[in-house]
Amino acid sequence: MPSTDGPTDTSDADEPTYTTTFDPDVGERASEAVITAVAALTGNRPVDLEPLYEAIDPDALDSLVDHARRADAGAHELWFPYAGYEIGVRSDGRIQFYDGAAPTA
């Protein structure tokens, strides 16, 4: 069992509350994956959530992921607040959720 104060221990504040993925190679959209994951995290139906467009333009989010993948420019990441989470969407299909705010570097 690891110690509670060892030099290799990490803070839970730096760990995401939840991480999920989507597969843009098979047509999954980042915006839909965000809504589905937030609904699961909050115990709500997707239609009961505030509209995603109040936090970010869903079409712009999906376009950014699509463009980054077509340009083969490596993984890009976009952060935005939504439904009490700070959400990081990566163009490689990874989505991280932090309660309230993402950790600072």
All heavy atoms as an XYZ file, in Angstrom:
790
protein
N       0.847     -1.175      0.000
C       0.000      0.000      0.000
C       0.898      1.244      0.000
O       1.819      1.327      0.784
C      -0.895     -0.013      1.233
C      -1.751      1.205      1.308
S      -2.508      1.426      2.924
C      -4.083      0.779      2.731
N       0.649      2.227     -0.870
C       1.495      3.419     -0.916
C       1.321      4.266      0.330
O       0.278      4.263      0.971
C       1.023      4.163     -2.163
C      -0.328      3.636     -2.450
C      -0.395      2.260     -1.870
N       2.368      5.002      0.625
C       2.303      5.904      1.774
C       1.423      7.093      1.442
O       1.127      7.363      0.287
C       3.706      6.388      2.143
O       4.176      7.275      1.158
N       1.050      7.824      2.478
C       0.221      9.014      2.239
C       1.060     10.259      2.037
O       0.535     11.300      1.702
C      -0.744      9.247      3.413
O       0.022      9.375      4.609
C      -1.729      8.095      3.531
N       2.378     10.154      2.268
C       3.212     11.346      2.111
C       4.512     11.064      1.372
O       5.465     11.798      1.477
C       3.523     11.974      3.471
C       4.270     11.008      4.392
O       4.444      9.830      4.033
O       4.681     11.452      5.473
N       4.549      9.991      0.597
C       5.749      9.638     -0.141
C       6.010     10.594     -1.288
O       5.106     11.264     -1.779
N       7.272     10.646     -1.747
C       7.626     11.594     -2.812
C       6.993     11.267     -4.158
O       6.909     12.128     -5.017
C       9.149     11.492     -2.890
C       9.479     10.168     -2.301
C       8.400      9.878     -1.288
N       6.511     10.040     -4.350
C       5.895      9.699     -5.634
C       4.380      9.785     -5.594
O       3.728      9.518     -6.584
C       6.302      8.276     -6.064
O       5.892      7.361     -5.055
C       7.804      8.179     -6.286
N       3.810     10.117     -4.440
C       2.361     10.248     -4.352
C       1.902     11.453     -5.146
O       2.589     12.458     -5.239
C       1.905     10.412     -2.894
C       2.133      9.149     -2.079
O       2.324      8.085     -2.691
O       2.126      9.247     -0.850
N       0.701     11.356     -5.724
C       0.130     12.479     -6.462
C      -1.134     12.939     -5.772
O      -1.803     12.181     -5.098
C      -0.203     12.088     -7.919
O      -1.118     11.007     -7.904
C       1.058     11.708     -8.684
N      -1.459     14.178     -5.976
C      -2.655     14.761     -5.383
C      -3.889     14.332     -6.166
O      -3.884     14.308     -7.396
C      -2.539     16.287     -5.404
O      -3.780     16.874     -5.111
N      -4.967     14.003     -5.460
C      -6.220     13.674     -6.130
C      -6.781     14.866     -6.883
O      -7.557     14.708     -7.806
C      -7.257     13.180     -5.123
C      -6.926     11.787     -4.610
O      -6.123     11.085     -5.260
O      -7.467     11.412     -3.559
N      -6.394     16.089     -6.487
C      -6.891     17.285     -7.162
C      -6.424     17.343     -8.607
O      -7.041     17.985     -9.438
C      -6.443     18.546     -6.421
N      -5.305     16.656     -8.911
C      -4.791     16.657    -10.268
C      -5.396     15.545    -11.118
O      -5.142     15.451    -12.296
C      -3.270     16.509    -10.261
C      -2.589     17.753     -9.715
O      -3.212     18.830     -9.718
O      -1.428     17.635     -9.283
N      -6.173     14.671    -10.515
C      -6.785     13.560    -11.214
C      -8.173     13.955    -11.701
O      -8.935     14.566    -10.968
C      -6.893     12.341    -10.299
C      -5.554     11.791     -9.863
C      -4.726     11.250    -11.021
O      -5.301     10.592    -11.908
O      -3.520     11.521    -11.045
N      -8.495     13.584    -12.925
C      -9.842     13.908    -13.415
C     -10.903     13.162    -12.620
O     -10.666     12.077    -12.104
C      -9.821     13.448    -14.870
C      -8.652     12.548    -15.002
C      -7.700     12.869    -13.896
N     -12.066     13.777    -12.514
C     -13.206     13.128    -11.897
C     -13.626     11.925    -12.736
O     -14.016     10.897    -12.216
C     -14.381     14.119    -11.805
O     -13.947     15.229    -11.041
C     -15.593     13.499    -11.172
N     -13.513     12.078    -14.035
C     -13.979     11.046    -14.963
C     -13.251     11.233    -16.283
O     -12.971     12.362    -16.697
C     -15.488     11.218    -15.165
C     -16.133     10.215    -16.084
C     -16.354      8.907    -15.668
C     -16.533     10.581    -17.349
C     -16.956      7.986    -16.511
C     -17.140      9.659    -18.199
C     -17.349      8.364    -17.768
O     -17.946      7.463    -18.598
N     -12.933     10.136    -16.938
C     -12.331     10.172    -18.266
C     -13.099      9.200    -19.150
O     -13.435      8.101    -18.713
C     -10.843      9.760    -18.216
O     -10.138     10.647    -17.351
C     -10.214      9.808    -19.594
N     -13.371      9.616    -20.357
C     -14.033      8.745    -21.319
C     -13.403      8.969    -22.683
O     -12.546      9.848    -22.841
C     -15.559      9.001    -21.356
O     -16.190      7.963    -22.108
C     -15.895     10.358    -21.953
N     -13.811      8.195    -23.642
C     -13.296      8.349    -24.998
C     -14.431      8.284    -26.006
O     -15.531      7.810    -25.707
C     -12.277      7.234    -25.343
O     -12.915      5.972    -25.228
C     -11.058      7.294    -24.433
N     -14.143      8.770    -27.173
C     -15.028      8.627    -28.324
C     -14.126      8.296    -29.506
O     -12.917      8.517    -29.446
C     -15.870      9.892    -28.570
C     -15.071     11.093    -28.981
C     -15.013     11.497    -30.310
C     -14.361     11.849    -28.045
C     -14.283     12.610    -30.700
C     -13.635     12.961    -28.416
C     -13.592     13.336    -29.751
N     -14.678      7.727    -30.546
C     -13.867      7.312    -31.690
C     -14.249      8.119    -32.928
O     -15.181      7.763    -33.643
C     -14.040      5.817    -31.946
C     -13.053      5.276    -32.971
O     -12.342      6.077    -33.624
O     -12.996      4.047    -33.126
N     -13.519      9.198    -33.182
C     -13.843     10.017    -34.352
C     -13.614      9.279    -35.670
O     -14.193      9.640    -36.681
C     -12.917     11.227    -34.221
C     -11.925     10.891    -33.182
C     -12.424      9.746    -32.393
N     -12.804      8.210    -35.653
C     -12.553      7.457    -36.883
C     -13.785      6.716    -37.384
O     -13.872      6.382    -38.562
C     -11.412      6.453    -36.680
C     -10.066      7.134    -36.545
O      -9.892      8.245    -37.088
O      -9.184      6.548    -35.876
N     -14.740      6.454    -36.486
C     -15.971      5.770    -36.903
C     -17.165      6.718    -36.905
O     -18.313      6.286    -36.945
C     -16.269      4.523    -36.029
C     -15.171      3.490    -36.185
C     -16.491      4.887    -34.591
N     -16.876      8.013    -36.840
C     -17.935      9.002    -36.954
C     -18.535      9.479    -35.644
O     -19.491     10.255    -35.661
N     -18.018      9.016    -34.506
C     -18.531      9.526    -33.235
C     -18.137     10.995    -33.099
O     -17.043     11.392    -33.454
C     -17.980      8.706    -32.064
C     -18.505      7.295    -32.038
C     -17.957      6.471    -30.885
O     -17.059      6.937    -30.158
O     -18.440      5.344    -30.714
N     -19.054     11.794    -32.580
C     -18.851     13.236    -32.480
C     -18.522     13.616    -31.045
O     -19.128     13.107    -30.098
C     -20.082     13.956    -32.979
C     -20.443     13.444    -34.393
C     -21.300     14.282    -35.239
N     -21.053     15.672    -35.387
C     -20.176     16.214    -36.234
N     -19.412     15.452    -36.970
N     -20.072     17.514    -36.346
N     -17.575     14.515    -30.906
C     -17.143     14.965    -29.579
C     -18.307     15.572    -28.805
O     -18.479     15.297    -27.610
C     -16.006     15.979    -29.719
N     -19.110     16.377    -29.459
C     -20.211     17.053    -28.769
C     -21.205     16.041    -28.202
O     -21.684     16.202    -27.066
C     -20.921     18.025    -29.712
O     -21.429     17.345    -30.845
N     -21.507     15.001    -28.945
C     -22.436     13.981    -28.461
C     -21.826     13.186    -27.310
O     -22.525     12.827    -26.356
C     -22.842     13.052    -29.599
C     -23.689     13.752    -30.639
C     -23.944     12.891    -31.873
O     -23.512     11.712    -31.903
O     -24.567     13.408    -32.805
N     -20.531     12.915    -27.387
C     -19.858     12.180    -26.316
C     -19.848     12.989    -25.024
O     -20.032     12.432    -23.932
C     -18.428     11.833    -26.737
N     -19.664     14.302    -25.124
C     -19.694     15.167    -23.940
C     -21.080     15.118    -23.298
O     -21.206     14.921    -22.082
C     -19.308     16.621    -24.298
C     -19.651     17.580    -23.166
C     -17.827     16.709    -24.645
N     -22.107     15.281    -24.079
C     -23.470     15.292    -23.546
C     -23.810     13.949    -22.897
O     -24.363     13.898    -21.797
C     -24.482     15.647    -24.649
C     -24.292     17.098    -25.074
C     -25.911     15.403    -24.183
C     -25.026     17.480    -26.340
N     -23.473     12.860    -23.565
C     -23.749     11.529    -23.027
C     -23.024     11.310    -21.703
O     -23.605     10.795    -20.736
C     -23.347     10.449    -24.047
O     -24.096     10.655    -25.249
C     -23.604      9.057    -23.513
N     -21.766     11.698    -21.635
C     -20.981     11.509    -20.412
C     -21.487     12.389    -19.270
O     -21.603     11.921    -18.135
C     -19.508     11.800    -20.684
N     -21.812     13.642    -19.545
C     -22.329     14.524    -18.497
C     -23.668     14.002    -17.986
O     -23.928     14.030    -16.777
C     -22.439     15.987    -18.993
C     -23.214     16.844    -18.011
C     -21.051     16.570    -19.210
N     -24.495     13.510    -18.871
C     -25.777     12.936    -18.442
C     -25.538     11.758    -17.500
O     -26.191     11.647    -16.457
C     -26.596     12.502    -19.652
N     -24.588     10.905    -17.834
C     -24.280      9.758    -16.977
C     -23.701     10.211    -15.635
O     -24.061      9.674    -14.584
C     -23.305      8.823    -17.681
N     -22.831     11.199    -15.663
C     -22.206     11.698    -14.427
C     -23.208     12.363    -13.494
O     -23.079     12.274    -12.276
C     -21.096     12.698    -14.761
C     -19.805     12.105    -15.303
C     -18.899     13.204    -15.836
C     -19.100     11.300    -14.228
N     -24.180     13.040    -14.060
C     -25.138     13.790    -13.246
C     -26.418     13.021    -12.974
O     -27.266     13.484    -12.198
C     -25.500     15.130    -13.924
O     -26.102     14.871    -15.195
C     -24.272     16.017    -14.086
N     -26.583     11.879    -13.611
C     -27.801     11.093    -13.418
C     -29.010     11.685    -14.103
O     -30.151     11.433    -13.711
N     -28.768     12.474    -15.133
C     -29.849     13.100    -15.891
C     -29.951     12.494    -17.285
O     -29.014     11.875    -17.773
C     -29.589     14.607    -16.049
C     -29.717     15.335    -14.751
O     -30.746     15.284    -14.096
N     -28.652     16.024    -14.354
N     -31.078     12.728    -17.921
C     -31.216     12.384    -19.335
C     -30.560     13.506    -20.134
O     -30.605     14.671    -19.714
C     -32.680     12.260    -19.724
C     -33.401     11.148    -18.986
C     -34.857     11.049    -19.378
N     -35.479     12.374    -19.414
C     -36.593     12.671    -20.071
N     -37.227     11.752    -20.748
N     -37.096     13.890    -20.041
N     -29.964     13.187    -21.273
C     -29.340     14.236    -22.083
C     -30.272     15.415    -22.383
O     -29.841     16.566    -22.356
C     -28.931     13.501    -23.365
C     -28.669     12.107    -22.903
C     -29.729     11.860    -21.836
N     -31.564     15.146    -22.616
C     -32.492     16.227    -22.931
C     -32.773     17.125    -21.731
O     -33.285     18.230    -21.900
C     -33.825     15.704    -23.512
C     -33.581     14.984    -24.822
C     -34.543     14.814    -22.531
N     -32.447     16.657    -20.523
C     -32.678     17.464    -19.327
C     -31.503     18.377    -18.984
O     -31.602     19.199    -18.076
C     -32.985     16.562    -18.121
C     -34.306     15.828    -18.298
O     -35.196     16.349    -19.010
O     -34.441     14.728    -17.730
N     -30.383     18.228    -19.688
C     -29.213     19.076    -19.450
C     -29.406     20.436    -20.104
O     -30.173     20.575    -21.059
C     -27.958     18.426    -20.035
C     -27.542     17.087    -19.442
C     -26.382     16.507    -20.252
C     -27.161     17.243    -17.979
N     -28.677     21.434    -19.602
C     -28.683     22.723    -20.291
C     -28.086     22.506    -21.674
O     -27.242     21.620    -21.856
C     -27.898     23.774    -19.515
C     -26.394     23.553    -19.520
C     -25.634     24.616    -18.772
O     -25.558     24.514    -17.549
O     -25.112     25.526    -19.434
N     -28.518     23.249    -22.664
C     -27.985     23.053    -24.013
C     -26.460     23.265    -24.036
O     -25.945     24.214    -23.435
C     -28.688     24.126    -24.842
C     -29.919     24.470    -24.064
C     -29.544     24.288    -22.618
N     -25.762     22.373    -24.710
C     -24.307     22.474    -24.807
C     -23.897     23.793    -25.450
O     -22.878     24.385    -25.079
C     -23.747     21.288    -25.600
C     -22.229     21.202    -25.715
C     -21.572     21.113    -24.339
C     -21.829     20.025    -26.579
N     -24.703     24.304    -26.379
C     -24.344     25.546    -27.067
C     -24.278     26.753    -26.141
O     -23.747     27.791    -26.520
C     -25.269     25.823    -28.261
C     -26.717     26.084    -27.904
C     -27.136     27.297    -27.366
C     -27.682     25.117    -28.136
C     -28.463     27.514    -27.053
C     -29.008     25.332    -27.830
C     -29.396     26.530    -27.280
O     -30.725     26.759    -26.968
N     -24.813     26.628    -24.919
C     -24.665     27.723    -23.967
C     -23.255     27.781    -23.389
O     -22.854     28.795    -22.825
C     -25.708     27.610    -22.857
C     -27.105     27.900    -23.359
C     -28.148     27.906    -22.265
O     -27.796     27.867    -21.080
O     -29.346     27.955    -22.621
N     -22.488     26.685    -23.542
C     -21.106     26.648    -23.070
C     -20.116     26.730    -24.227
O     -19.074     27.385    -24.124
C     -20.852     25.365    -22.285
N     -20.436     26.051    -25.313
C     -19.553     26.001    -26.478
C     -20.392     25.650    -27.698
O     -21.392     24.942    -27.591
C     -18.429     24.962    -26.265
C     -17.379     25.067    -27.356
C     -18.980     23.553    -26.147
C     -16.101     24.300    -27.053
N     -19.981     26.114    -28.845
C     -20.681     25.788    -30.084
C     -20.376     24.322    -30.435
O     -19.221     23.990    -30.741
C     -20.202     26.718    -31.197
C     -20.895     26.479    -32.522
O     -21.360     25.347    -32.780
O     -20.960     27.430    -33.317
N     -21.372     23.434    -30.361
C     -21.125     22.016    -30.634
C     -20.556     21.755    -32.027
O     -19.686     20.895    -32.188
C     -22.496     21.360    -30.482
C     -23.309     22.319    -29.697
C     -22.764     23.682    -30.000
N     -21.034     22.501    -33.021
C     -20.525     22.316    -34.384
C     -19.056     22.727    -34.478
O     -18.270     22.072    -35.164
C     -21.349     23.109    -35.394
C     -22.761     22.565    -35.539
O     -22.960     21.347    -35.329
O     -23.672     23.359    -35.840
N     -18.690     23.798    -33.782
C     -17.287     24.241    -33.780
C     -16.400     23.210    -33.088
O     -15.287     22.933    -33.542
C     -17.164     25.603    -33.106
N     -16.882     22.644    -31.987
C     -16.123     21.607    -31.284
C     -15.889     20.408    -32.201
O     -14.754     19.926    -32.343
C     -16.880     21.174    -30.025
C     -16.284     20.010    -29.232
C     -14.894     20.348    -28.717
C     -17.221     19.646    -28.087
N     -16.935     19.935    -32.848
C     -16.806     18.800    -33.753
C     -15.904     19.127    -34.938
O     -15.082     18.301    -35.361
C     -18.183     18.353    -34.249
C     -19.056     17.812    -33.120
O     -18.507     17.316    -32.108
O     -20.295     17.895    -33.259
N     -16.018     20.340    -35.459
C     -15.176     20.762    -36.588
C     -13.707     20.833    -36.197
O     -12.829     20.458    -36.982
C     -15.624     22.119    -37.126
O     -16.888     22.016    -37.718
N     -13.432     21.312    -34.993
C     -12.049     21.387    -34.520
C     -11.433     19.983    -34.461
O     -10.320     19.760    -34.929
C     -11.987     22.039    -33.142
C     -10.605     22.059    -32.500
C      -9.693     23.024    -33.228
C     -10.703     22.421    -31.037
N     -12.172     19.040    -33.906
C     -11.678     17.662    -33.820
C     -11.470     17.102    -35.227
O     -10.425     16.516    -35.526
C     -12.646     16.782    -33.003
C     -12.274     15.302    -33.121
C     -12.645     17.206    -31.538
N     -12.451     17.293    -36.106
C     -12.341     16.790    -37.472
C     -11.140     17.393    -38.198
O     -10.377     16.686    -38.858
C     -13.614     17.080    -38.269
C     -14.810     16.271    -37.797
O     -14.614     15.258    -37.085
O     -15.949     16.665    -38.125
N     -10.977     18.695    -38.078
C      -9.871     19.377    -38.754
C      -8.522     18.893    -38.228
O      -7.603     18.629    -39.011
C      -9.987     20.894    -38.593
C      -8.799     21.621    -39.158
N      -8.614     21.765    -40.513
C      -7.739     22.196    -38.553
C      -7.483     22.411    -40.719
N      -6.932     22.675    -39.550
N      -8.389     18.796    -36.918
C      -7.118     18.352    -36.325
C      -6.764     16.943    -36.800
O      -5.599     16.636    -37.048
C      -7.203     18.401    -34.806
N      -7.757     16.099    -36.943
C      -7.503     14.724    -37.393
C      -7.132     14.688    -38.876
O      -6.256     13.942    -39.279
C      -8.703     13.846    -37.095
C      -8.937     13.757    -35.578
C      -9.963     12.773    -35.207
N      -9.634     11.416    -35.617
C      -8.736     10.637    -35.002
N      -8.066     11.090    -33.974
N      -8.537      9.413    -35.422
N      -7.789     15.511    -39.686
C      -7.461     15.546    -41.126
C      -6.083     16.139    -41.358
O      -5.367     15.714    -42.248
C      -8.503     16.350    -41.891
C      -9.773     15.596    -42.186
C     -10.639     16.335    -43.197
N     -10.774     17.753    -42.934
C     -11.721     18.311    -42.185
N     -12.632     17.549    -41.621
N     -11.768     19.603    -42.001
N      -5.733     17.144    -40.581
C      -4.454     17.828    -40.756
C      -3.296     17.006    -40.213
O      -2.138     17.329    -40.463
C      -4.502     19.190    -40.057
N      -3.590     15.942    -39.447
C      -2.568     15.088    -38.847
C      -1.522     15.938    -38.119
O      -0.324     15.750    -38.272
C      -1.921     14.195    -39.906
C      -1.137     13.065    -39.262
O      -1.476     12.643    -38.140
O      -0.156     12.601    -39.892
N      -2.026     16.882    -37.342
C      -1.149     17.822    -36.644
C      -0.965     17.455    -35.178
O      -0.684     18.308    -34.352
C      -1.728     19.229    -36.766
N      -1.117     16.204    -34.843
C      -1.000     15.796    -33.451
C      -2.310     16.030    -32.719
O      -3.301     16.448    -33.304
N      -2.289     15.757    -31.435
C      -3.504     15.908    -30.631
C      -3.680     17.357    -30.195
O      -2.750     17.977    -29.694
C      -3.446     14.995    -29.413
N      -4.867     17.868    -30.403
C      -5.238     19.203    -29.936
C      -6.211     19.027    -28.779
O      -6.928     18.032    -28.705
C      -5.892     20.024    -31.043
C      -4.973     20.333    -32.173
N      -3.973     21.257    -32.079
C      -4.901     19.812    -33.420
C      -3.323     21.325    -33.227
N      -3.859     20.445    -34.052
N      -6.248     20.021    -27.913
C      -7.107     19.933    -26.734
C      -7.833     21.257    -26.532
O      -7.250     22.320    -26.700
C      -6.229     19.623    -25.525
C      -6.980     19.278    -24.279
C      -6.035     18.746    -23.212
O      -5.039     19.440    -22.906
O      -6.282     17.642    -22.710
N      -9.102     21.162    -26.170
C      -9.919     22.340    -25.926
C     -10.623     22.160    -24.591
O     -11.213     21.106    -24.338
C     -10.952     22.506    -27.047
C     -11.943     23.654    -26.892
C     -11.211     24.989    -27.026
C     -13.040     23.548    -27.922
N     -10.560     23.176    -23.722
C     -11.187     23.130    -22.396
C     -12.331     24.121    -22.335
O     -12.238     25.233    -22.867
C     -10.162     23.489    -21.312
C      -9.177     22.396    -21.084
C      -7.977     22.240    -21.710
C      -9.316     21.303    -20.192
N      -7.357     21.110    -21.255
C      -8.152     20.519    -20.320
C     -10.304     20.907    -19.293
C      -7.954     19.362    -19.574
C     -10.097     19.753    -18.548
C      -8.933     18.997    -18.699
N     -13.418     23.714    -21.669
C     -14.550     24.609    -21.472
C     -15.357     24.129    -20.267
O     -15.358     22.950    -19.936
C     -15.434     24.676    -22.724
C     -15.977     23.331    -23.161
C     -17.225     22.893    -22.734
C     -15.235     22.504    -23.994
C     -17.724     21.665    -23.133
C     -15.729     21.271    -24.395
C     -16.972     20.854    -23.963
N     -16.051     25.059    -19.597
C     -16.903     24.668    -18.471
C     -18.301     24.296    -18.974
O     -18.831     24.909    -19.897
C     -16.962     25.941    -17.620
C     -16.802     27.053    -18.614
C     -15.908     26.506    -19.704
N     -18.866     23.259    -18.340
C     -20.220     22.851    -18.699
C     -20.787     22.009    -17.568
O     -20.153     21.059    -17.112
C     -20.216     22.059    -20.017
C     -21.566     21.522    -20.428
C     -22.614     22.375    -20.742
C     -21.796     20.165    -20.507
C     -23.852     21.891    -21.124
C     -23.037     19.661    -20.894
C     -24.063     20.533    -21.201
O     -25.290     20.046    -21.575
N     -21.969     22.351    -17.111
C     -22.735     21.579    -16.129
C     -21.950     21.293    -14.850
O     -22.053     20.223    -14.274
C     -23.236     20.280    -16.761
N     -21.146     22.251    -14.407
C     -20.396     22.078    -13.171
C     -19.066     21.369    -13.330
O     -18.376     21.098    -12.345
N     -18.684     21.066    -14.555
C     -17.413     20.406    -14.841
C     -16.557     21.290    -15.717
O     -17.063     22.068    -16.519
C     -17.634     19.071    -15.568
C     -18.319     18.036    -14.721
C     -19.698     17.884    -14.776
C     -17.599     17.227    -13.859
C     -20.347     16.937    -13.991
C     -18.234     16.285    -13.063
C     -19.598     16.145    -13.133
O     -20.234     15.220    -12.355
N     -15.264     21.139    -15.589
C     -14.322     21.690    -16.547
C     -13.978     20.502    -17.446
O     -13.517     19.463    -16.966
C     -13.082     22.230    -15.842
C     -12.146     22.986    -16.724
C     -12.689     24.330    -17.205
O     -13.588     24.909    -16.562
O     -12.200     24.799    -18.239
N     -14.232     20.645    -18.744
C     -14.145     19.524    -19.670
C     -13.040     19.781    -20.684
O     -12.984     20.838    -21.299
C     -15.494     19.321    -20.393
C     -16.587     19.062    -19.350
C     -15.392     18.193    -21.411
C     -17.988     19.058    -19.907
N     -12.185     18.796    -20.837
C     -11.115     18.851    -21.823
C     -11.348     17.817    -22.898
O     -11.398     16.623    -22.611
N     -11.514     18.271    -24.136
C     -11.745     17.379    -25.268
C     -10.496     17.378    -26.128
O     -10.021     18.432    -26.542
C     -12.963     17.836    -26.106
C     -13.146     16.947    -27.329
C     -14.223     17.862    -25.256
N      -9.981     16.191    -26.372
C      -8.792     16.039    -27.211
C      -9.191     15.481    -28.572
O     -10.116     14.682    -28.681
C      -7.784     15.110    -26.546
C      -7.136     15.710    -25.325
C      -6.236     14.718    -24.634
N      -5.396     13.989    -25.556
C      -4.060     14.041    -25.558
N      -3.437     14.776    -24.669
N      -3.367     13.328    -26.421
N      -8.467     15.902    -29.583
C      -8.783     15.447    -30.939
C      -8.464     13.969    -31.144
O      -8.899     13.383    -32.125
C      -8.038     16.301    -31.969
O      -6.642     16.230    -31.759
N      -7.744     13.341    -30.206
C      -7.484     11.905    -30.318
C      -8.603     11.066    -29.704
O      -8.526      9.840    -29.660
C      -6.141     11.534    -29.699
C      -6.062     11.791    -28.200
O      -7.070     12.217    -27.586
O      -4.976     11.579    -27.621
N      -9.657     11.731    -29.208
C     -10.825     11.019    -28.700
C     -10.917     10.908    -27.193
O     -11.832     10.271    -26.683
N     -10.035     11.529    -26.467
C     -10.081     11.467    -25.000
C     -10.799     12.696    -24.448
O     -10.554     13.816    -24.885
C      -8.662     11.407    -24.452
C      -8.600     11.276    -22.963
C      -7.174     11.110    -22.514
N      -7.125     11.155    -21.077
C      -6.039     11.046    -20.374
N      -4.884     10.873    -20.977
N      -6.074     11.110    -19.072
N     -11.662     12.465    -23.471
C     -12.370     13.558    -22.806
C     -12.162     13.415    -21.309
O     -12.395     12.343    -20.749
C     -13.882     13.550    -23.111
C     -14.142     13.531    -24.613
C     -14.555     14.759    -22.469
C     -15.612     13.356    -24.983
N     -11.728     14.491    -20.659
C     -11.530     14.499    -19.215
C     -12.506     15.473    -18.575
O     -12.763     16.552    -19.113
C     -10.110     14.906    -18.857
C      -9.077     13.887    -19.274
C      -7.699     14.308    -18.842
O      -7.294     15.436    -19.083
N      -6.980     13.407    -18.200
N     -13.007     15.092    -17.415
C     -13.948     15.904    -16.663
C     -13.368     16.159    -15.274
O     -12.996     15.213    -14.585
C     -15.287     15.175    -16.506
C     -15.950     14.858    -17.816
C     -15.550     13.766    -18.568
C     -16.972     15.654    -18.289
C     -16.161     13.471    -19.773
C     -17.590     15.365    -19.495
C     -17.176     14.277    -20.236
N     -13.316     17.420    -14.877
C     -12.891     17.801    -13.538
C     -14.053     18.503    -12.858
O     -14.741     19.303    -13.476
C     -11.700     18.759    -13.583
C     -10.422     18.113    -14.017
C     -10.092     17.997    -15.365
C      -9.521     17.608    -13.087
C      -8.916     17.405    -15.766
C      -8.346     17.009    -13.479
C      -8.047     16.912    -14.818
O      -6.883     16.310    -15.210
N     -14.255     18.195    -11.575
C     -15.271     18.926    -10.811
C     -14.856     20.389    -10.709
O     -13.758     20.680    -10.237
C     -15.403     18.360     -9.390
C     -16.213     17.087     -9.362
O     -17.126     16.938    -10.184
O     -15.925     16.242     -8.497
N     -15.682     21.280    -11.169
C     -15.465     22.710    -10.991
C     -14.400     23.313    -11.876
O     -14.696     24.123    -12.711
N     -13.129     22.922    -11.724
C     -12.062     23.543    -12.484
C     -10.936     22.536    -12.709
O     -10.674     21.690    -11.877
C     -11.505     24.760    -11.751
N     -10.286     22.673    -13.842
C      -9.149     21.808    -14.145
C      -7.978     22.202    -13.260
O      -7.870     23.361    -12.828
C      -8.770     21.960    -15.619
N      -7.095     21.274    -12.972
C      -5.952     21.608    -12.134
C      -5.029     22.575    -12.849
O      -4.975     22.600    -14.084
C      -5.264     20.260    -11.904
C      -5.717     19.418    -13.048
C      -7.084     19.906    -13.410
N      -4.305     23.350    -12.092
C      -3.349     24.280    -12.684
C      -1.990     23.622    -12.749
O      -1.637     22.796    -11.925
C      -3.249     25.577    -11.859
O      -2.889     25.224    -10.523
C      -4.575     26.320    -11.871
N      -1.228     23.980    -13.757
C       0.093     23.370    -13.935
C       1.138     24.070    -13.110
O       1.025     25.152    -12.668
C       0.480     23.425    -15.401
